[in-house]
Amino acid sequence: EIDVVMMRKDPPFDMNYIYSTYLLERGQSEGTLVINNPRSLRDCNEKFFATAFANYQPPS
């Protein structure tokens, strides 16, 4: 039995990482507290997520 999980992964982000987030989602649905939301970890890639805030970035 696991009460709390915090996911932290250094690159590279491969398919094993993606599969891990699916397992964490399952644990979350069963009542385990997952500190870093698995869906957000999967969907909010640090490189692409910044493009959603282009108005706040300095010109390059």
N, C-alpha and C positions, 0 to 999 in steps of 0.2 A: 504494500500500500504506500502510495506517495501522496503527500499533502500539498507540496509546493514544488514547482519547476520553474527555473529561469534559464531560458535558451540563450546561449552566447556562442557564436561561431566565427572563427577567423576564415578569410577566404582560403581556398576557392569555394564558391557556392555551387555544388554539383547536385545531381539528382538525389543523392543520399540526404542532403540537406532538405530538399523539397519533401522527400518522404518523411523525414523527421517532423516537419511541421504538420503533416497530416496526422501522424501519431499523436502529437501534442494536442491537436484539435480534438481528437477522440478522447484523450484524457481530460481535457477541459470540459467536454460535454458530459463526462462521467462525474464531474465535481471537483477535479483537481484544480488548484489555483495555479494558472500559468502566468507568470509575471509579464513576459513579453508575448503579446497576442500572436499566435502562430500565423494567422491570416495576414496580419500586418507585416510580420517578418518576411513572408513570402511575397506579398504584393507591393511593398514599399521599398524597392531596391534603392540603396543610397545614391546611386548615380542618376537614376531616372526620376526619383521622387523630387529632387531639387528643381526639375524642369516645371513642376507645377507652380513654382514661385518665381518665375522669370522676372516679374516686375520688381522684385526685391534684390536682384542680383546686379552687381556692377557690370558694365559693358566689358566684353572681352575682345 
